[in-house]
C-alpha cells in the first residue's frame, strides 16, 4: 500500500484568500514514547556451591575421628560415617559466616509514557455556511486561511 501523500496547503499564484472561523480544535498526540534511564544496582556475586578444601579436610578429620570409635567391623563403618559427615560439614564451613560479596552494575530501565507532543491538529471550521475539517501541522488561531473552495492555505 503506498504511503499517504500530505496535502499541499501552499498558496497558489494569484489565488484569493479568505479567513474562515474555527469552530473546534483537537490536538492529536502520537503513540506512547519509551523513556529509558540507567540505574546503578548492587547484586550479590554468586558463590561456589561448596567449599571443596573444607570438604576434603572435613572428610579426613571425620574419618580419623570415626576410626577412633568402635571396634572391628564397626570401626570401618564409623570411619566411613565420620568421613562422610566431616566432608558435609567441611563443605559448608565458612559459607554462612562471611557476608555475601556484592558488585555494582548498570541496569537499564524503561517505561512507556504518553506522548506530550501533538503530531497534528484536527481543525473544524466554517466557510460560506459549509463545515470543513483539516489536519494542520500547527495550531490555528481563531480563523483559518482558505481559498475560494474552503481549502486551507498557509
N, CA, C and O atoms as a GROMACS GRO file, in nm:
protein
  616
    1UNK      N    1   0.085  -0.117   0.000
    1UNK     CA    2   0.000   0.000   0.000
    1UNK      C    3   0.089   0.123   0.000
    1UNK      O    4   0.175   0.135   0.087
    2UNK      N    5   0.073   0.216  -0.093
    2UNK     CA    6   0.159   0.334  -0.099
    2UNK      C    7   0.133   0.426   0.019
    2UNK      O    8   0.023   0.429   0.074
    3UNK      N    9   0.235   0.503   0.056
    3UNK     CA   10   0.224   0.597   0.167
    3UNK      C   11   0.131   0.711   0.128
    3UNK      O   12   0.125   0.750   0.012
    4UNK      N   13   0.058   0.763   0.227
    4UNK     CA   14  -0.034   0.874   0.202
    4UNK      C   15   0.048   0.999   0.170
    4UNK      O   16   0.154   1.023   0.228
    5UNK      N   17  -0.004   1.076   0.076
    5UNK     CA   18   0.064   1.199   0.037
    5UNK      C   19   0.000   1.313   0.116
    5UNK      O   20  -0.122   1.327   0.116
    6UNK      N   21   0.082   1.393   0.182
    6UNK     CA   22   0.032   1.505   0.260
    6UNK      C   23  -0.026   1.612   0.168
    6UNK      O   24   0.030   1.639   0.062
    7UNK      N   25  -0.138   1.671   0.208
    7UNK     CA   26  -0.196   1.775   0.123
    7UNK      C   27  -0.104   1.896   0.113
    7UNK      O   28  -0.028   1.926   0.205
    8UNK      N   29  -0.111   1.963   0.000
    8UNK     CA   30  -0.029   2.081  -0.024
    8UNK      C   31  -0.112   2.205   0.007
    8UNK      O   32  -0.201   2.242  -0.070
    9UNK      N   33  -0.083   2.269   0.120
    9UNK     CA   34  -0.159   2.385   0.164
    9UNK      C   35  -0.093   2.517   0.122
    9UNK      O   36  -0.130   2.623   0.172
   10UNK      N   37   0.005   2.511   0.031
   10UNK     CA   38   0.072   2.635  -0.011
   10UNK      C   39  -0.020   2.719  -0.099
   10UNK      O   40  -0.104   2.668  -0.174
   11UNK      N   41  -0.002   2.849  -0.089
   11UNK     CA   42  -0.080   2.943  -0.170
   11UNK      C   43  -0.038   2.933  -0.316
   11UNK      O   44   0.081   2.927  -0.347
   12UNK      N   45  -0.135   2.932  -0.404
   12UNK     CA   46  -0.109   2.928  -0.548
   12UNK      C   47  -0.097   3.072  -0.600
   12UNK      O   48  -0.146   3.165  -0.536
   13UNK      N   49  -0.032   3.091  -0.714
   13UNK     CA   50  -0.017   3.225  -0.773
   13UNK      C   51  -0.153   3.288  -0.801
   13UNK      O   52  -0.240   3.227  -0.863
   14UNK      N   53  -0.171   3.410  -0.754
   14UNK     CA   54  -0.292   3.486  -0.780
   14UNK      C   55  -0.416   3.434  -0.709
   14UNK      O   56  -0.526   3.482  -0.734
   15UNK      N   57  -0.400   3.337  -0.620
   15UNK     CA   58  -0.515   3.280  -0.551
   15UNK      C   59  -0.566   3.378  -0.445
   15UNK      O   60  -0.487   3.431  -0.367
   16UNK      N   61  -0.696   3.401  -0.443
   16UNK     CA   62  -0.755   3.490  -0.344
   16UNK      C   63  -0.778   3.410  -0.217
   16UNK      O   64  -0.824   3.296  -0.220
   17UNK      N   65  -0.744   3.472  -0.103
   17UNK     CA   66  -0.756   3.403   0.025
   17UNK      C   67  -0.861   3.469   0.114
   17UNK      O   68  -0.887   3.589   0.104
   18UNK      N   69  -0.920   3.387   0.202
   18UNK     CA   70  -1.025   3.432   0.292
   18UNK      C   71  -0.993   3.378   0.433
   18UNK      O   72  -0.909   3.290   0.449
   19UNK      N   73  -1.062   3.433   0.533
   19UNK     CA   74  -1.049   3.385   0.670
   19UNK      C   75  -1.179   3.314   0.708
   19UNK      O   76  -1.287   3.372   0.699
   20UNK      N   77  -1.166   3.188   0.751
   20UNK     CA   78  -1.283   3.109   0.794
   20UNK      C   79  -1.272   3.088   0.945
   20UNK      O   80  -1.167   3.046   0.993
   21UNK      N   81  -1.379   3.115   1.020
   21UNK     CA   82  -1.374   3.099   1.166
   21UNK      C   83  -1.361   2.951   1.207
   21UNK      O   84  -1.429   2.863   1.153
   22UNK      N   85  -1.272   2.928   1.302
   22UNK     CA   86  -1.250   2.793   1.355
   22UNK      C   87  -1.363   2.762   1.452
   22UNK      O   88  -1.397   2.844   1.538
   23UNK      N   89  -1.422   2.643   1.439
   23UNK     CA   90  -1.529   2.602   1.530
   23UNK      C   91  -1.482   2.503   1.636
   23UNK      O   92  -1.540   2.496   1.744
   24UNK      N   93  -1.377   2.427   1.606
   24UNK     CA   94  -1.319   2.338   1.709
   24UNK      C   95  -1.177   2.299   1.668
   24UNK      O   96  -1.141   2.294   1.551
   25UNK      N   97  -1.097   2.271   1.773
   25UNK     CA   98  -0.958   2.228   1.753
   25UNK      C   99  -0.931   2.114   1.850
   25UNK      O  100  -0.968   2.120   1.967
   26UNK      N  101  -0.866   2.011   1.801
   26UNK     CA  102  -0.826   1.898   1.886
   26UNK      C  103  -0.683   1.860   1.851
   26UNK      O  104  -0.652   1.826   1.737
   27UNK      N  105  -0.595   1.866   1.952
   27UNK     CA  106  -0.456   1.824   1.931
   27UNK      C  107  -0.452   1.672   1.931
   27UNK      O  108  -0.510   1.608   2.018
   28UNK      N  109  -0.384   1.615   1.834
   28UNK     CA  110  -0.372   1.469   1.823
   28UNK      C  111  -0.226   1.434   1.852
   28UNK      O  112  -0.136   1.471   1.778
   29UNK      N  113  -0.207   1.362   1.962
   29UNK     CA  114  -0.071   1.325   2.001
   29UNK      C  115  -0.034   1.192   1.939
   29UNK      O  116  -0.120   1.114   1.898
   30UNK      N  117   0.095   1.167   1.933
   30UNK     CA  118   0.146   1.044   1.874
   30UNK      C  119   0.134   0.927   1.969
   30UNK      O  120   0.075   0.939   2.077
   31UNK      N  121   0.189   0.814   1.929
   31UNK     CA  122   0.184   0.694   2.013
   31UNK      C  123   0.270   0.714   2.138
   31UNK      O  124   0.352   0.805   2.143
   32UNK      N  125   0.250   0.630   2.239
   32UNK     CA  126   0.332   0.641   2.360
   32UNK      C  127   0.480   0.634   2.326
   32UNK      O  128   0.521   0.567   2.231
   33UNK      N  129   0.559   0.705   2.405
   33UNK     CA  130   0.704   0.707   2.384
   33UNK      C  131   0.770   0.623   2.493
   33UNK      O  132   0.722   0.615   2.606
   34UNK      N  133   0.881   0.562   2.457
   34UNK     CA  134   0.955   0.484   2.555
   34UNK      C  135   1.062   0.572   2.616
   34UNK      O  136   1.144   0.629   2.544
   35UNK      N  137   1.062   0.584   2.748
   35UNK     CA  138   1.162   0.661   2.822
   35UNK      C  139   1.249   0.561   2.897
   35UNK      O  140   1.199   0.474   2.967
   36UNK      N  141   1.380   0.575   2.882
   36UNK     CA  142   1.473   0.482   2.947
   36UNK      C  143   1.574   0.561   3.030
   36UNK      O  144   1.602   0.677   3.001
   37UNK      N  145   1.629   0.497   3.131
   37UNK     CA  146   1.731   0.555   3.215
   37UNK      C  147   1.818   0.442   3.269
   37UNK      O  148   1.782   0.324   3.262
   38UNK      N  149   1.933   0.480   3.321
   38UNK     CA  150   2.028   0.382   3.376
   38UNK      C  151   2.032   0.398   3.528
   38UNK      O  152   2.043   0.509   3.579
   39UNK      N  153   2.021   0.287   3.598
   39UNK     CA  154   2.033   0.286   3.744
   39UNK      C  155   2.149   0.197   3.783
   39UNK      O  156   2.176   0.095   3.719
   40UNK      N  157   2.217   0.236   3.889
   40UNK     CA  158   2.324   0.154   3.945
   40UNK      C  159   2.259   0.059   4.044
   40UNK      O  160   2.180   0.102   4.128
   41UNK      N  161   2.292  -0.070   4.036
   41UNK     CA  162   2.228  -0.171   4.118
   41UNK      C  163   2.334  -0.258   4.184
   41UNK      O  164   2.434  -0.294   4.120
   42UNK      N  165   2.313  -0.291   4.310
   42UNK     CA  166   2.403  -0.383   4.382
   42UNK      C  167   2.349  -0.524   4.365
   42UNK      O  168   2.232  -0.551   4.395
   43UNK      N  169   2.432  -0.614   4.317
   43UNK     CA  170   2.391  -0.754   4.301
   43UNK      C  171   2.491  -0.843   4.373
   43UNK      O  172   2.611  -0.815   4.377
   44UNK      N  173   2.439  -0.952   4.429
   44UNK     CA  174   2.524  -1.046   4.501
   44UNK      C  175   2.604  -1.128   4.400
   44UNK      O  176   2.550  -1.175   4.300
   45UNK      N  177   2.730  -1.144   4.429
   45UNK     CA  178   2.813  -1.230   4.344
   45UNK      C  179   2.782  -1.375   4.381
   45UNK      O  180   2.761  -1.408   4.497
   46UNK      N  181   2.779  -1.458   4.280
   46UNK     CA  182   2.749  -1.598   4.305
   46UNK      C  183   2.870  -1.664   4.371
   46UNK      O  184   2.983  -1.653   4.325
   47UNK      N  185   2.840  -1.734   4.480
   47UNK     CA  186   2.946  -1.807   4.550
   47UNK      C  187   2.946  -1.951   4.502
   47UNK      O  188   2.844  -2.003   4.456
   48UNK      N  189   3.060  -2.016   4.514
   48UNK     CA  190   3.063  -2.158   4.478
   48UNK      C  191   2.964  -2.234   4.566
   48UNK      O  192   2.939  -2.196   4.680
   49UNK      N  193   2.910  -2.343   4.512
   49UNK     CA  194   2.810  -2.420   4.586
   49UNK      C  195   2.868  -2.486   4.710
   49UNK      O  196   2.798  -2.502   4.810
   50UNK      N  197   2.994  -2.524   4.707
   50UNK     CA  198   3.051  -2.589   4.826
   50UNK      C  199   3.196  -2.545   4.843
   50UNK      O  200   3.260  -2.496   4.750
   51UNK      N  201   3.243  -2.566   4.963
   51UNK     CA  202   3.380  -2.533   4.999
   51UNK      C  203   3.462  -2.662   4.981
   51UNK      O  204   3.469  -2.743   5.073
   52UNK      N  205   3.522  -2.681   4.865
   52UNK     CA  206   3.591  -2.807   4.833
   52UNK      C  207   3.707  -2.832   4.929
   52UNK      O  208   3.718  -2.943   4.982
   53UNK      N  209   3.796  -2.734   4.954
   53UNK     CA  210   3.903  -2.763   5.050
   53UNK      C  211   3.848  -2.799   5.188
   53UNK      O  212   3.903  -2.886   5.256
   54UNK      N  213   3.741  -2.732   5.231
   54UNK     CA  214   3.680  -2.763   5.360
   54UNK      C  215   3.621  -2.903   5.362
   54UNK      O  216   3.627  -2.972   5.463
   55UNK      N  217   3.563  -2.945   5.249
   55UNK     CA  218   3.505  -3.079   5.240
   55UNK      C  219   3.613  -3.187   5.253
   55UNK      O  220   3.595  -3.286   5.323
   56UNK      N  221   3.726  -3.166   5.185
   56UNK     CA  222   3.835  -3.264   5.191
   56UNK      C  223   3.891  -3.271   5.334
   56UNK      O  224   3.910  -3.379   5.389
   57UNK      N  225   3.917  -3.154   5.391
   57UNK     CA  226   3.972  -3.151   5.528
   57UNK      C  227   3.873  -3.212   5.626
   57UNK      O  228   3.912  -3.289   5.714
   58UNK      N  229   3.743  -3.179   5.611
   58UNK     CA  230   3.640  -3.235   5.699
   58UNK      C  231   3.631  -3.386   5.687
   58UNK      O  232   3.615  -3.456   5.788
   59UNK      N  233   3.643  -3.438   5.565
   59UNK     CA  234   3.636  -3.583   5.544
   59UNK      C  235   3.754  -3.653   5.612
   59UNK      O  236   3.737  -3.758   5.672
   60UNK      N  237   3.873  -3.594   5.601
   60UNK     CA  238   3.992  -3.654   5.664
   60UNK      C  239   3.977  -3.654   5.815
   60UNK      O  240   3.998  -3.756   5.881
   61UNK      N  241   3.939  -3.537   5.869
   61UNK     CA  242   3.924  -3.529   6.016
   61UNK      C  243   3.812  -3.620   6.064
   61UNK      O  244   3.826  -3.690   6.164
   62UNK      N  245   3.699  -3.620   5.990
   62UNK     CA  246   3.587  -3.707   6.028
   62UNK      C  247   3.625  -3.854   6.021
   62UNK      O  248   3.584  -3.932   6.107
   63UNK      N  249   3.703  -3.891   5.920
   63UNK     CA  250   3.748  -4.030   5.909
   63UNK      C  251   3.838  -4.069   6.024
   63UNK      O  252   3.825  -4.178   6.080
   64UNK      N  253   3.930  -3.981   6.060
   64UNK     CA  254   4.021  -4.010   6.172
   64UNK      C  255   3.942  -4.024   6.301
   64UNK      O  256   3.964  -4.118   6.378
   65UNK      N  257   3.850  -3.929   6.326
   65UNK     CA  258   3.770  -3.936   6.449
   65UNK      C  259   3.680  -4.060   6.449
   65UNK      O  260   3.665  -4.126   6.552
   66UNK      N  261   3.621  -4.092   6.335
   66UNK     CA  262   3.536  -4.210   6.327
   66UNK      C  263   3.614  -4.338   6.350
   66UNK      O  264   3.561  -4.435   6.404
   67UNK      N  265   3.738  -4.340   6.308
   67UNK     CA  266   3.823  -4.458   6.325
   67UNK      C  267   3.853  -4.482   6.473
   67UNK      O  268   3.882  -4.595   6.514
   68UNK      N  269   3.845  -4.375   6.554
   68UNK     CA  270   3.872  -4.387   6.698
   68UNK      C  271   3.757  -4.455   6.772
   68UNK      O  272   3.775  -4.503   6.884
   69UNK      N  273   3.640  -4.459   6.709
   69UNK     CA  274   3.520  -4.510   6.775
   69UNK      C  275   3.500  -4.656   6.734
   69UNK      O  276   3.530  -4.694   6.621
   70UNK      N  277   3.451  -4.735   6.824
   70UNK     CA  278   3.412  -4.872   6.793
   70UNK      C  279   3.530  -4.965   6.773
   70UNK      O  280   3.646  -4.928   6.791
   71UNK      N  281   3.496  -5.087   6.734
   71UNK     CA  282   3.599  -5.186   6.710
   71UNK      C  283   3.553  -5.282   6.602
   71UNK      O  284   3.433  -5.295   6.578
   72UNK      N  285   3.645  -5.351   6.536
   72UNK     CA  286   3.616  -5.449   6.434
   72UNK      C  287   3.547  -5.386   6.313
   72UNK      O  288   3.590  -5.283   6.262
   73UNK      N  289   3.437  -5.453   6.268
   73UNK     CA  290   3.362  -5.405   6.151
   73UNK      C  291   3.297  -5.272   6.181
   73UNK      O  292   3.277  -5.191   6.090
   74UNK      N  293   3.262  -5.246   6.307
   74UNK     CA  294   3.201  -5.119   6.347
   74UNK      C  295   3.298  -5.004   6.330
   74UNK      O  296   3.258  -4.891   6.302
   75UNK      N  297   3.428  -5.033   6.346
   75UNK     CA  298   3.531  -4.930   6.330
   75UNK      C  299   3.535  -4.882   6.186
   75UNK      O  300   3.549  -4.763   6.161
   76UNK      N  301   3.524  -4.977   6.089
   76UNK     CA  302   3.524  -4.939   5.946
   76UNK      C  303   3.400  -4.855   5.912
   76UNK      O  304   3.408  -4.756   5.840
   77UNK      N  305   3.287  -4.897   5.966
   77UNK     CA  306   3.163  -4.823   5.943
   77UNK      C  307   3.171  -4.684   6.004
   77UNK      O  308   3.126  -4.587   5.943
   78UNK      N  309   3.227  -4.672   6.123
   78UNK     CA  310   3.242  -4.543   6.190
   78UNK      C  311   3.339  -4.455   6.113
   78UNK      O  312   3.318  -4.333   6.107
   79UNK      N  313   3.444  -4.512   6.055
   79UNK     CA  314   3.541  -4.434   5.975
   79UNK      C  315   3.472  -4.375   5.852
   79UNK      O  316   3.487  -4.256   5.822
   80UNK      N  317   3.396  -4.459   5.781
   80UNK     CA  318   3.325  -4.412   5.661
   80UNK      C  319   3.221  -4.307   5.700
   80UNK      O  320   3.211  -4.203   5.635
   81UNK      N  321   3.143  -4.334   5.806
   81UNK     CA  322   3.041  -4.239   5.850
   81UNK      C  323   3.103  -4.106   5.892
   81UNK      O  324   3.050  -4.000   5.862
   82UNK      N  325   3.217  -4.114   5.964
   82UNK     CA  326   3.285  -3.992   6.006
   82UNK      C  327   3.337  -3.913   5.888
   82UNK      O  328   3.330  -3.790   5.887
   83UNK      N  329   3.390  -3.983   5.786
   83UNK     CA  330   3.442  -3.916   5.667
   83UNK      C  331   3.329  -3.845   5.592
   83UNK      O  332   3.344  -3.731   5.547
   84UNK      N  333   3.214  -3.915   5.578
   84UNK     CA  334   3.100  -3.856   5.507
   84UNK      C  335   3.048  -3.734   5.584
   84UNK      O  336   3.029  -3.628   5.525
   85UNK      N  337   3.026  -3.749   5.713
   85UNK     CA  338   2.974  -3.639   5.794
   85UNK      C  339   3.074  -3.523   5.797
   85UNK      O  340   3.034  -3.408   5.784
   86UNK      N  341   3.202  -3.552   5.813
   86UNK     CA  342   3.304  -3.447   5.815
   86UNK      C  343   3.313  -3.374   5.683
   86UNK      O  344   3.331  -3.252   5.679
   87UNK      N  345   3.298  -3.449   5.572
   87UNK     CA  346   3.301  -3.386   5.439
   87UNK      C  347   3.183  -3.291   5.421
   87UNK      O  348   3.199  -3.181   5.367
   88UNK      N  349   3.064  -3.333   5.466
   88UNK     CA  350   2.945  -3.249   5.452
   88UNK      C  351   2.958  -3.123   5.536
   88UNK      O  352   2.925  -3.014   5.491
   89UNK      N  353   3.006  -3.139   5.658
   89UNK     CA  354   3.023  -3.023   5.747
   89UNK      C  355   3.132  -2.931   5.691
   89UNK      O  356   3.116  -2.809   5.691
   90UNK      N  357   3.242  -2.987   5.645
   90UNK     CA  358   3.352  -2.907   5.591
   90UNK      C  359   3.312  -2.832   5.465
   90UNK      O  360   3.362  -2.722   5.441
   91UNK      N  361   3.223  -2.890   5.383
   91UNK     CA  362   3.179  -2.824   5.260
   91UNK      C  363   3.102  -2.696   5.290
   91UNK      O  364   3.105  -2.602   5.212
   92UNK      N  365   3.032  -2.693   5.403
   92UNK     CA  366   2.952  -2.576   5.441
   92UNK      C  367   3.028  -2.480   5.532
   92UNK      O  368   2.979  -2.370   5.560
   93UNK      N  369   3.144  -2.518   5.577
   93UNK     CA  370   3.220  -2.435   5.672
   93UNK      C  371   3.254  -2.301   5.610
   93UNK      O  372   3.303  -2.292   5.498
   94UNK      N  373   3.227  -2.197   5.685
   94UNK     CA  374   3.265  -2.062   5.643
   94UNK      C  375   3.168  -1.996   5.547
   94UNK      O  376   3.182  -1.877   5.519
   95UNK      N  377   3.070  -2.070   5.495
   95UNK     CA  378   2.978  -2.010   5.396
   95UNK      C  379   2.880  -1.914   5.460
   95UNK      O  380   2.850  -1.810   5.401
   96UNK      N  381   2.830  -1.944   5.576
   96UNK     CA  382   2.728  -1.860   5.637
   96UNK      C  383   2.788  -1.748   5.721
   96UNK      O  384   2.717  -1.654   5.757
   97UNK      N  385   2.914  -1.757   5.753
   97UNK     CA  386   2.978  -1.656   5.838
   97UNK      C  387   3.021  -1.534   5.759
   97UNK      O  388   3.014  -1.422   5.810
   98UNK      N  389   3.064  -1.553   5.636
   98UNK     CA  390   3.113  -1.441   5.555
   98UNK      C  391   2.995  -1.371   5.489
   98UNK      O  392   2.905  -1.436   5.438
   99UNK      N  393   2.996  -1.238   5.491
   99UNK     CA  394   2.890  -1.170   5.416
   99UNK      C  395   2.907  -1.198   5.267
   99UNK      O  396   3.019  -1.209   5.216
  100UNK      N  397   2.794  -1.208   5.199
  100UNK     CA  398   2.799  -1.238   5.056
  100UNK      C  399   2.853  -1.115   4.982
  100UNK      O  400   2.800  -1.005   4.997
  101UNK      N  401   2.959  -1.134   4.902
  101UNK     CA  402   3.015  -1.019   4.832
  101UNK      C  403   2.918  -0.966   4.726
  101UNK      O  404   2.842  -1.042   4.665
  102UNK      N  405   2.921  -0.834   4.706
  102UNK     CA  406   2.834  -0.772   4.606
  102UNK      C  407   2.918  -0.695   4.507
  102UNK      O  408   3.034  -0.662   4.531
  103UNK      N  409   2.856  -0.666   4.395
  103UNK     CA  410   2.921  -0.582   4.294
  103UNK      C  411   2.815  -0.489   4.236
  103UNK      O  412   2.695  -0.518   4.243
  104UNK      N  413   2.859  -0.380   4.180
  104UNK     CA  414   2.767  -0.284   4.119
  104UNK      C  415   2.762  -0.309   3.970
  104UNK      O  416   2.861  -0.349   3.908
  105UNK      N  417   2.645  -0.285   3.913
  105UNK     CA  418   2.632  -0.293   3.768
  105UNK      C  419   2.526  -0.193   3.725
  105UNK      O  420   2.437  -0.158   3.802
  106UNK      N  421   2.536  -0.149   3.601
  106UNK     CA  422   2.438  -0.056   3.545
  106UNK      C  423   2.324  -0.137   3.486
  106UNK      O  424   2.346  -0.234   3.413
  107UNK      N  425   2.201  -0.096   3.519
  107UNK     CA  426   2.083  -0.164   3.469
  107UNK      C  427   1.996  -0.061   3.397
  107UNK      O  428   1.967   0.045   3.453
  108UNK      N  429   1.955  -0.092   3.275
  108UNK     CA  430   1.868  -0.001   3.200
  108UNK      C  431   1.723  -0.035   3.234
  108UNK      O  432   1.681  -0.151   3.226
  109UNK      N  433   1.648   0.066   3.271
  109UNK     CA  434   1.506   0.052   3.300
  109UNK      C  435   1.429   0.138   3.200
  109UNK      O  436   1.474   0.248   3.166
  110UNK      N  437   1.316   0.090   3.154
  110UNK     CA  438   1.236   0.164   3.056
  110UNK      C  439   1.088   0.155   3.094
  110UNK      O  440   1.045   0.060   3.160
  111UNK      N  441   1.013   0.256   3.051
  111UNK     CA  442   0.868   0.251   3.063
  111UNK      C  443   0.809   0.338   2.953
  111UNK      O  444   0.873   0.430   2.902
  112UNK      N  445   0.686   0.307   2.919
  112UNK     CA  446   0.618   0.385   2.817
  112UNK      C  447   0.540   0.496   2.885
  112UNK      O  448   0.472   0.475   2.986
  113UNK      N  449   0.550   0.615   2.827
  113UNK     CA  450   0.477   0.731   2.878
  113UNK      C  451   0.396   0.790   2.762
  113UNK      O  452   0.439   0.783   2.647
  114UNK      N  453   0.282   0.848   2.793
  114UNK     CA  454   0.203   0.909   2.685
  114UNK      C  455   0.283   1.021   2.617
  114UNK      O  456   0.358   1.094   2.682
  115UNK      N  457   0.267   1.031   2.488
  115UNK     CA  458   0.335   1.137   2.413
  115UNK      C  459   0.279   1.272   2.456
  115UNK      O  460   0.158   1.286   2.477
  116UNK      N  461   0.366   1.369   2.470
  116UNK     CA  462   0.324   1.503   2.510
  116UNK      C  463   0.320   1.600   2.392
  116UNK      O  464   0.268   1.710   2.404
  117UNK      N  465   0.375   1.559   2.280
  117UNK     CA  466   0.387   1.648   2.165
  117UNK      C  467   0.280   1.617   2.061
  117UNK      O  468   0.274   1.504   2.011
  118UNK      N  469   0.195   1.715   2.028
  118UNK     CA  470   0.096   1.689   1.923
  118UNK      C  471   0.164   1.663   1.789
  118UNK      O  472   0.260   1.731   1.752
  119UNK      N  473   0.112   1.565   1.716
  119UNK     CA  474   0.161   1.538   1.581
  119UNK      C  475   0.091   1.628   1.481
  119UNK      O  476   0.150   1.670   1.381
  120UNK      N  477  -0.037   1.658   1.508
  120UNK     CA  478  -0.112   1.750   1.422
  120UNK      C  479  -0.235   1.796   1.498
  120UNK      O  480  -0.264   1.747   1.607
  121UNK      N  481  -0.307   1.890   1.440
  121UNK     CA  482  -0.429   1.943   1.499
  121UNK      C  483  -0.545   1.913   1.404
  121UNK      O  484  -0.540   1.945   1.285
  122UNK      N  485  -0.649   1.853   1.459
  122UNK     CA  486  -0.772   1.830   1.385
  122UNK      C  487  -0.854   1.957   1.400
  122UNK      O  488  -0.895   1.991   1.510
  123UNK      N  489  -0.879   2.028   1.291
  123UNK     CA  490  -0.944   2.158   1.296
  123UNK      C  491  -1.075   2.153   1.217
  123UNK      O  492  -1.080   2.104   1.104
  124UNK      N  493  -1.179   2.203   1.279
  124UNK     CA  494  -1.308   2.220   1.210
  124UNK      C  495  -1.330   2.370   1.194
  124UNK      O  496  -1.301   2.449   1.284
  125UNK      N  497  -1.382   2.408   1.077
  125UNK     CA  498  -1.408   2.550   1.051
  125UNK      C  499  -1.528   2.561   0.957
  125UNK      O  500  -1.568   2.464   0.893
  126UNK      N  501  -1.583   2.681   0.951
  126UNK     CA  502  -1.699   2.705   0.867
  126UNK      C  503  -1.664   2.812   0.764
  126UNK      O  504  -1.617   2.920   0.799
  127UNK      N  505  -1.690   2.779   0.638
  127UNK     CA  506  -1.664   2.875   0.531
  127UNK      C  507  -1.785   2.878   0.439
  127UNK      O  508  -1.825   2.778   0.380
  128UNK      N  509  -1.843   2.997   0.428
  128UNK     CA  510  -1.962   3.020   0.344
  128UNK      C  511  -2.076   2.923   0.379
  128UNK      O  512  -2.143   2.868   0.291
  129UNK      N  513  -2.095   2.904   0.511
  129UNK     CA  514  -2.207   2.821   0.558
  129UNK      C  515  -2.184   2.672   0.551
  129UNK      O  516  -2.273   2.593   0.583
  130UNK      N  517  -2.066   2.631   0.509
  130UNK     CA  518  -2.038   2.487   0.498
  130UNK      C  519  -1.926   2.449   0.597
  130UNK      O  520  -1.826   2.519   0.608
  131UNK      N  521  -1.945   2.337   0.670
  131UNK     CA  522  -1.845   2.289   0.765
  131UNK      C  523  -1.734   2.214   0.692
  131UNK      O  524  -1.759   2.136   0.601
  132UNK      N  525  -1.612   2.242   0.734
  132UNK     CA  526  -1.493   2.176   0.677
  132UNK      C  527  -1.407   2.122   0.791
  132UNK      O  528  -1.416   2.167   0.905
  133UNK      N  529  -1.324   2.026   0.757
  133UNK     CA  530  -1.225   1.972   0.853
  133UNK      C  531  -1.091   1.961   0.783
  133UNK      O  532  -1.084   1.934   0.663
  134UNK      N  533  -0.986   1.984   0.861
  134UNK     CA  534  -0.850   1.970   0.808
  134UNK      C  535  -0.757   1.929   0.921
  134UNK      O  536  -0.784   1.955   1.038
  135UNK      N  537  -0.649   1.865   0.884
  135UNK     CA  538  -0.544   1.832   0.981
  135UNK      C  539  -0.427   1.924   0.949
  135UNK      O  540  -0.367   1.917   0.842
  136UNK      N  541  -0.395   2.010   1.047
  136UNK     CA  542  -0.290   2.110   1.028
  136UNK      C  543  -0.167   2.074   1.111
  136UNK      O  544  -0.178   2.009   1.215
  137UNK      N  545  -0.051   2.117   1.064
  137UNK     CA  546   0.075   2.089   1.134
  137UNK      C  547   0.099   2.181   1.251
  137UNK      O  548   0.178   2.150   1.340
  138UNK      N  549   0.030   2.296   1.253
  138UNK     CA  550   0.048   2.395   1.360
  138UNK      C  551  -0.091   2.431   1.415
  138UNK      O  552  -0.190   2.423   1.342
  139UNK      N  553  -0.098   2.469   1.541
  139UNK     CA  554  -0.228   2.505   1.596
  139UNK      C  555  -0.281   2.632   1.528
  139UNK      O  556  -0.205   2.727   1.508
  140UNK      N  557  -0.410   2.634   1.494
  140UNK     CA  558  -0.465   2.753   1.430
  140UNK      C  559  -0.499   2.860   1.533
  140UNK      O  560  -0.502   2.834   1.654
  141UNK      N  561  -0.524   2.978   1.485
  141UNK     CA  562  -0.575   3.084   1.572
  141UNK      C  563  -0.727   3.076   1.574
  141UNK      O  564  -0.784   2.967   1.573
  142UNK      N  565  -0.792   3.192   1.577
  142UNK     CA  566  -0.938   3.196   1.578
  142UNK      C  567  -0.996   3.169   1.438
  142UNK      O  568  -1.115   3.139   1.424
  143UNK      N  569  -0.911   3.180   1.336
  143UNK     CA  570  -0.957   3.156   1.200
  143UNK      C  571  -0.851   3.082   1.121
  143UNK      O  572  -0.734   3.076   1.161
  144UNK      N  573  -0.893   3.026   1.006
  144UNK     CA  574  -0.805   2.952   0.917
  144UNK      C  575  -0.807   3.024   0.782
  144UNK      O  576  -0.912   3.066   0.735
  145UNK      N  577  -0.690   3.037   0.721
  145UNK     CA  578  -0.683   3.096   0.588
  145UNK      C  579  -0.720   2.988   0.486
  145UNK      O  580  -0.664   2.879   0.487
  146UNK      N  581  -0.816   3.021   0.398
  146UNK     CA  582  -0.865   2.925   0.299
  146UNK      C  583  -0.874   2.992   0.162
  146UNK      O  584  -0.872   3.115   0.151
  147UNK      N  585  -0.885   2.908   0.057
  147UNK     CA  586  -0.908   2.963  -0.078
  147UNK      C  587  -1.058   2.972  -0.103
  147UNK      O  588  -1.136   2.951  -0.010
  148UNK      N  589  -1.100   3.002  -0.224
  148UNK     CA  590  -1.244   3.021  -0.251
  148UNK      C  591  -1.323   2.891  -0.248
  148UNK      O  592  -1.446   2.894  -0.252
  149UNK      N  593  -1.254   2.774  -0.242
  149UNK     CA  594  -1.323   2.644  -0.227
  149UNK      C  595  -1.323   2.597  -0.081
  149UNK      O  596  -1.374   2.490  -0.050
  150UNK      N  597  -1.266   2.678   0.009
  150UNK     CA  598  -1.261   2.641   0.150
  150UNK      C  599  -1.145   2.551   0.185
  150UNK      O  600  -1.143   2.493   0.293
  151UNK      N  601  -1.044   2.538   0.095
  151UNK     CA  602  -0.926   2.456   0.121
  151UNK      C  603  -0.826   2.538   0.200
  151UNK      O  604  -0.801   2.653   0.165
  152UNK      N  605  -0.768   2.480   0.305
  152UNK     CA  606  -0.672   2.556   0.387
  152UNK      C  607  -0.550   2.599   0.306
  152UNK      O  608  -0.507   2.531   0.214
  153UNK      N  609  -0.496   2.714   0.344
  153UNK     CA  610  -0.373   2.765   0.285
  153UNK      C  611  -0.284   2.817   0.397
  153UNK      O  612  -0.333   2.869   0.498
  154UNK      N  613  -0.156   2.803   0.377
  154UNK     CA  614  -0.060   2.851   0.477
  154UNK      C  615  -0.017   2.992   0.446
  154UNK      O  616   0.064   3.049   0.519
   0.00000   0.00000   0.00000
